[in-house]
Amino acid sequence: MGRKTHSKHTGKRGAQPPADDSRRERGKRRASGAARQAPDDRMAYATCTGVRHAPPRLSLTIPPDRLDAATWDQIESALALPCMVHLAVMPDAHAGYDLCIGGVALLDGHISPSFVGYDIGCGMCHVNTGLPADEVLPDEAARRLLFDRLRMAIPVGTATRAHGEYDLPLFTSASGDTQLTDAVNARQSIQLATLGGGNHFLEVGVNRRGEIGVTVHSGSRRSGWDIGAWYMKQGRLFPLDSPLGRAYRQDMDWALDYALLNRRLMLEHALRALADVHRQLAGTTRKRVPSPATPTVSTVPSVQPPLSEHEIALLLGRMINENHNHAVIQNQPGPSGAPLVLHRKGATPADAGQPGIIPANQRDGVYVTEGLGNTEYLSSASHGAGRRMSRNEAQRTIPLERFRSQMRGIVCRADKGVLDEAPDAYKPIAEVLAAQDGVLVRVIDHFRPLVVLKG
């Protein structure tokens, strides 16, 4: 399919049309007029739309009037594709590029680089260490020590690693484009085990049982961006059996593997930093009130020994991993007889029993979930709370003192440089969870943040 230009929507609240905007009203009429009965009222936003003989299905997890006009534009544009079979929209949906963030699209025999997005394989890894927070990170001093160790161990923002610190096999793009190959190879090694900026984070938190959990959110860095951008320039859709379709699948899979390795290495660095802090605290001496029966200084023994390298390896082996920007070839044919292709853009897999992570914001922590395999919503769930402000709007309107007040008690960066990541820039997590808990996933744990690292 030839190249097609699509405008990029910012989704700024100030630019939204009034509530009676025709696009939104059409969405309301579609959902209210054809909604199917469901076992739970929260599922009652599914409908069909389109003019083809076999129109695609649209499944909404939230009422239509909670989606702004820019997001509706992108939903309608996707539904108009002849190869669209089913589109599910997650409760954190907002406008992105081409397909809305929070969109899950099932296409007949086609793959779309713009339905995957620029940060191919972006996702989260999480592990519950089982370590007691009151012993390992008992106070702000210990948490600040961990924050400093994490900053030394993991480059953030635009920072990279030294050449030779990690050596990876050279990448060769299946497209045959030497400029794409060179661009990826120029950065892949020095950006491995780096966090990046934006909404990427490393968070150390504690659950109700007092256990420490570590979560990493990052993706394929500039390498994945270069791959996504190159293929998006070639077209919106590729038939699976076309040269571009086959090439994109191969390069996308490489980026998915790279993103997972990137997160795993950062999680490994974080666990080592946690073990070092624990070891340092366990070996320190503390002053006690002197008395005839006790010495002035005594060593406080640790009940739980610091993590060993073997234990770190075991934790990494059972970490939760899921990414939210990918395309998966299904083992079933579509209407044309070609395989179906499931695209998730800012949405996570939620097959029955599948563990997952839904982060809120850097104040409210992360939620551990279990998928329920709801096929009406393509066995998917939200990848977070979803933005309600653009980055520019957040920087312009959120008071810095309010941001700092919200983050009090959490060791983190809370300055104007990360104001666009303030809690107020995101949708309330309670609403997003309410739309899917018991429907798409079951929430099984929650870790509130103690230490947050951001670029």
C-alpha positions in Angstrom: 0.0 0.0 0.0 1.3 3.4 -0.9 2.4 6.0 1.6 -0.4 8.0 3.2 0.0 11.2 5.3 -1.8 11.5 8.6 -1.9 14.5 10.8 -0.6 14.2 14.4 -3.1 15.1 17.1 -1.8 16.7 20.3 -4.9 15.9 22.3 -4.5 19.2 24.2 -7.5 19.9 26.4 -7.6 23.6 25.4 -8.0 22.6 21.8 -11.0 20.3 22.3 -14.3 21.2 20.6 -17.4 21.6 22.7 -19.3 18.6 24.0 -21.8 18.6 21.1 -19.0 18.1 18.5 -20.4 15.9 15.7 -17.6 13.3 15.9 -18.3 12.7 19.6 -22.0 12.7 19.0 -21.6 10.1 16.3 -19.6 8.0 18.7 -22.3 8.3 21.4 -25.0 7.3 18.9 -23.0 4.2 17.8 -22.4 3.0 21.3 -25.8 3.7 22.7 -27.7 2.3 19.7 -26.0 -1.0 19.2 -24.5 -1.9 22.6 -24.6 -5.6 23.3 -25.7 -7.0 26.7 -22.8 -7.9 28.9 -22.5 -9.4 32.4 -21.2 -6.2 33.9 -22.4 -2.6 33.2 -18.8 -1.6 32.7 -18.7 -3.8 29.6 -21.7 -2.2 28.0 -19.9 0.1 25.5 -19.3 -2.5 22.8 -20.8 -1.9 19.4 -20.4 -2.3 15.6 -19.7 0.3 13.1 -18.8 0.7 9.4 -20.4 0.3 6.0 -18.8 -2.8 4.7 -20.5 -6.2 4.3 -18.7 -7.4 7.5 -18.2 -4.2 9.5 -15.5 -4.1 12.1 -16.4 -4.3 15.8 -15.6 -1.5 18.2 -15.3 -2.3 21.9 -15.0 0.6 24.4 -14.1 0.1 28.0 -15.4 3.5 29.0 -18.4 5.7 27.9 -18.0 7.4 24.6 -18.3 10.9 26.0 -15.1 10.3 28.0 -13.0 10.3 24.8 -12.1 13.6 23.3 -12.6 14.5 19.7 -8.9 13.9 18.7 -9.1 10.4 20.0 -12.4 9.8 18.2 -10.8 11.0 15.0 -8.1 8.3 15.3 -10.7 5.7 16.2 -12.8 6.5 13.2 -9.8 6.6 10.9 -8.8 3.1 12.0 -12.3 1.7 11.7 -12.5 2.9 8.1 -9.6 0.6 7.0 -10.9 -2.3 4.9 -8.7 -4.8 6.7 -9.9 -3.7 10.2 -11.7 -6.6 12.0 -12.0 -5.5 15.6 -10.8 -2.4 17.5 -10.8 -2.3 21.3 -10.1 0.9 23.2 -8.6 0.8 26.7 -9.7 3.1 29.6 -6.5 5.1 29.5 -6.9 6.0 25.8 -5.8 9.4 24.4 -4.7 10.7 21.0 -1.3 9.7 19.7 0.0 9.2 16.2 -2.4 7.5 13.8 -3.9 4.9 16.2 -4.8 6.3 19.6 -2.7 5.3 22.6 -4.6 2.5 24.3 -5.8 1.1 21.0 -5.8 -2.6 20.3 -6.4 -3.4 16.6 -7.0 -6.8 14.9 -6.2 -6.5 11.2 -6.9 -9.0 8.4 -3.6 -10.0 6.7 -1.9 -6.7 7.3 0.7 -5.2 9.7 1.0 -1.6 10.6 4.1 0.1 11.9 2.1 3.1 13.1 -0.3 0.9 15.0 2.7 -0.3 17.0 4.3 3.1 17.4 7.8 4.5 17.6 9.0 2.9 20.9 8.7 -0.7 19.7 8.6 -3.1 22.7 8.3 -0.4 25.3 7.0 -2.1 28.5 7.6 -3.0 32.1 9.5 -5.6 34.2 8.6 -6.1 37.8 9.8 -8.3 40.6 8.8 -8.6 44.2 12.0 -9.1 46.1 10.4 -10.3 49.3 12.8 -8.1 51.2 11.3 -6.3 54.2 11.2 -2.5 53.6 11.4 -1.6 57.2 14.8 -3.3 57.4 16.4 -2.7 54.0 15.1 0.9 53.5 14.1 1.9 57.0 14.3 5.7 56.6 14.9 8.5 54.2 18.7 8.3 54.5 18.7 4.7 53.3 16.3 5.5 50.5 18.4 8.5 49.4 21.5 6.3 49.4 19.6 3.8 47.1 18.5 6.7 44.8 22.2 7.8 44.5 23.3 4.3 43.8 20.7 3.9 41.1 21.7 7.2 39.4 25.3 6.0 39.3 24.3 2.6 37.9 21.7 3.6 35.3 22.1 6.4 32.8 18.8 8.4 32.4 17.6 11.0 29.9 20.0 11.4 27.0 22.9 9.9 28.9 24.5 6.8 27.4 27.0 4.1 28.5 30.7 4.1 27.5 31.6 2.3 24.3 32.6 -1.3 25.0 30.6 -1.6 28.3 28.1 -3.7 26.4 28.9 -5.3 23.0 26.0 -6.6 20.9 26.0 -8.4 17.5 25.6 -5.9 14.7 22.1 -5.3 13.5 21.2 -5.7 9.8 17.8 -4.4 8.8 15.7 -6.9 6.8 14.7 -3.9 4.7 18.1 -3.8 3.1 18.4 -0.1 3.9 22.0 0.6 4.9 21.2 4.0 6.5 18.7 2.3 8.9 21.2 -0.4 9.7 23.9 2.2 10.4 21.6 4.3 12.5 20.6 1.4 14.8 24.2 0.2 15.1 25.4 3.7 16.1 23.4 3.6 19.3 22.3 0.1 20.2 25.3 -0.8 22.4 25.7 2.6 24.2 22.0 2.9 25.0 21.6 -0.6 26.3 20.6 -0.6 30.0 19.7 3.0 29.9 16.4 4.4 31.0 15.6 7.3 28.7 13.2 10.1 29.6 9.6 11.0 29.3 7.3 8.5 31.1 10.1 5.9 31.6 10.9 5.2 35.2 12.5 2.9 37.7 10.5 2.6 40.9 11.2 0.9 44.2 8.1 0.5 46.2 6.5 -1.4 49.1 3.3 -3.4 49.3 0.9 -3.9 52.2 2.9 -6.8 53.4 6.0 -4.6 53.7 7.8 -6.3 50.8 10.0 -4.3 48.4 9.1 -4.5 44.7 11.1 -3.1 41.8 9.6 -1.9 38.5 11.3 -0.8 35.3 9.5 1.0 32.5 11.5 1.5 29.3 11.7 0.4 25.7 13.9 0.0 22.7 15.4 3.5 22.9 16.6 5.3 19.8 17.1 2.0 17.9 13.4 1.1 18.1 12.5 4.7 17.2 14.6 4.6 14.1 13.1 1.3 13.0 9.6 2.5 13.6 10.1 5.9 11.9 11.7 4.3 8.8 8.9 1.9 8.2 6.2 4.5 8.9 7.7 6.6 6.1 7.1 3.6 3.7 3.4 3.4 4.4 0.6 2.9 6.9 -0.1 -0.7 6.2 1.9 -3.6 4.7 0.4 -7.0 3.5 2.0 -9.7 5.7 3.4 -11.5 2.7 4.8 -8.4 1.0 8.6 -7.5 1.2 7.9 -4.6 3.5 5.6 -6.7 5.7 8.1 -9.4 6.1 11.0 -7.0 6.7 9.0 -5.0 9.3 8.1 -8.2 11.2 11.8 -9.2 11.4 13.1 -5.7 12.5 10.2 -5.3 14.9 11.0 -8.6 16.6 14.7 -7.5 16.9 13.5 -4.3 18.7 11.2 -6.3 21.0 14.1 -8.5 22.1 16.3 -5.4 22.5 13.7 -3.7 24.7 13.4 -6.7 26.9 17.1 -7.0 27.3 17.3 -3.3 28.1 14.8 -3.6 30.9 16.2 -6.8 32.3 19.7 -5.4 32.6 18.4 -2.3 34.4 16.4 -4.5 36.8 19.6 -6.4 37.5 21.5 -3.2 38.2 18.7 -2.1 40.5 18.7 -5.3 42.5 22.5 -5.1 42.9 22.2 -1.5 44.1 19.5 -2.6 46.6 21.7 -5.4 47.8 24.6 -3.0 48.2 22.6 -0.6 50.3 21.2 -3.4 52.4 24.8 -4.8 53.0 26.0 -1.3 53.9 23.2 -0.8 56.4 23.6 -4.3 57.9 27.3 -3.6 58.5 27.1 -0.2 60.0 27.4 0.5 63.7 24.9 2.6 65.6 25.4 4.5 68.8 23.4 3.5 71.8 22.9 5.1 75.2 26.0 4.0 77.2 25.4 1.9 80.4 27.7 -0.2 82.5 26.4 -3.4 80.9 26.6 -2.4 77.3 29.3 -0.9 75.1 29.0 2.6 73.6 28.8 1.2 70.1 27.3 -2.0 68.9 26.6 -3.7 65.6 23.0 -4.2 64.6 22.6 -7.6 63.0 20.5 -8.0 59.9 17.6 -10.5 60.1 17.3 -10.8 56.3 20.7 -11.2 54.6 21.4 -9.0 51.5 20.6 -10.5 48.1 23.3 -12.7 46.7 24.1 -13.0 43.0 22.3 -16.3 42.9 19.2 -14.9 44.5 19.3 -11.9 42.0 19.5 -14.5 39.2 16.4 -16.3 40.6 14.4 -13.1 40.9 15.2 -12.1 37.3 14.1 -15.6 36.2 10.6 -15.1 37.6 10.1 -11.4 36.9 6.9 -10.2 35.3 7.5 -8.8 31.8 5.1 -7.4 29.4 5.4 -4.8 26.6 2.7 -2.6 25.3 3.8 -1.7 21.7 3.8 -4.7 19.5 2.1 -6.7 16.7 1.4 -10.4 17.1 0.6 -12.8 14.3 -2.5 -14.9 15.3 -2.9 -18.6 14.6 -6.2 -18.1 12.9 -7.2 -16.7 9.5 -9.1 -13.5 8.9 -12.0 -13.0 6.4 -9.5 -12.9 3.5 -7.9 -16.2 4.6 -4.7 -14.5 5.6 -3.6 -14.5 9.2 -5.0 -12.0 11.7 -2.5 -9.6 13.2 -3.1 -8.2 16.7 -1.6 -4.7 17.3 -1.3 -3.2 20.8 -0.3 0.4 21.1 -0.1 1.5 24.7 -2.0 -1.6 25.8 -0.8 -4.7 27.5 -1.6 -8.4 27.0 -4.2 -9.8 29.5 -4.7 -13.4 28.6 -6.3 -15.6 31.3 -3.9 -15.9 34.2 -1.2 -13.7 32.7 0.6 -11.5 35.3 0.8 -7.8 34.4 1.7 -4.3 35.6 -0.4 -1.2 35.5 1.5 1.9 36.7 -0.5 4.9 38.0 1.9 7.8 38.3 5.1 8.4 40.3 3.1 9.3 43.4 0.5 6.4 43.4 2.8 3.5 42.4 2.2 0.4 40.4 -0.5 -2.3 40.4 0.1 -6.0 39.8 -2.6 -7.7 37.9 -3.8 -11.0 36.6 -5.4 -11.2 33.1 -8.9 -12.5 32.7 -8.7 -13.3 29.0 -11.7 -11.2 28.0 -11.9 -11.8 24.2 -14.4 -8.9 23.7 -11.5 -6.6 24.5 -9.0 -8.7 22.6 -7.5 -10.0 25.9 -5.9 -6.7 26.6 -5.7 -4.1 29.4 -4.4 -0.6 29.9 -0.7 0.1 30.1 -1.1 2.8 32.8 -3.4 5.7 33.9 -3.1 7.6 30.6 -2.3 11.2 30.1 -4.9 13.9 30.6 -2.6 16.8 29.8 0.0 17.2 27.0 3.5 17.7 28.2 3.5 21.4 27.2 0.2 21.9 29.1 1.5 20.2 32.2 4.6 22.4 32.2 2.5 25.5 31.7 -0.3 24.9 34.2 0.8 22.7 37.0 2.4 24.6 39.9 5.8 23.4 40.9 5.1 23.6 44.6 2.0 21.5 44.2 4.1 18.8 42.4 6.7 18.9 45.2 4.0 18.7 47.8 2.5 15.6 46.1 5.9 13.9 46.0 6.7 14.6 49.6 8.0 11.4 51.4 9.2 9.9 48.1 12.8 10.1 47.2 12.8 11.3 43.6 13.5 14.2 41.3 10.8 16.9 41.7 11.9 19.9 39.7 10.6 21.8 36.7 12.5 19.6 34.3 10.1 16.7 35.1 7.0 18.7 35.8 5.3 17.1 32.7 5.4 13.9 34.7 3.6 15.3 37.8 0.6 13.2 39.0 -1.8 15.8 37.8 -0.7 15.2 34.2 -2.3 11.8 34.4 -5.9 10.5 34.7 -7.0 9.3 38.1 -5.9 5.8 38.4 -9.0 4.8 40.4 -11.2 5.5 37.4 -8.9 3.6 35.0 -8.7 0.6 37.3 -12.5 0.6 38.0 -13.1 0.3 34.2 -11.1 -3.0 34.0 -10.8 -4.6 37.4 -12.9 -7.7 37.3 -13.5 -7.2 33.6 -10.1 -7.3 31.8 -7.9 -8.0 34.8 -7.9 -8.7 38.5 -5.8 -6.5 40.7 -3.8 -8.7 43.1 -1.1 -6.3 44.6 -0.1 -2.7 44.9 3.3 -1.2 45.5 3.4 2.4 46.7 6.7 4.2 45.8 9.6 4.8 48.1 12.2 5.7 45.5 11.6 6.8 41.9 14.2 7.4 39.2 13.3 9.4 36.1 15.1 11.0 33.2 
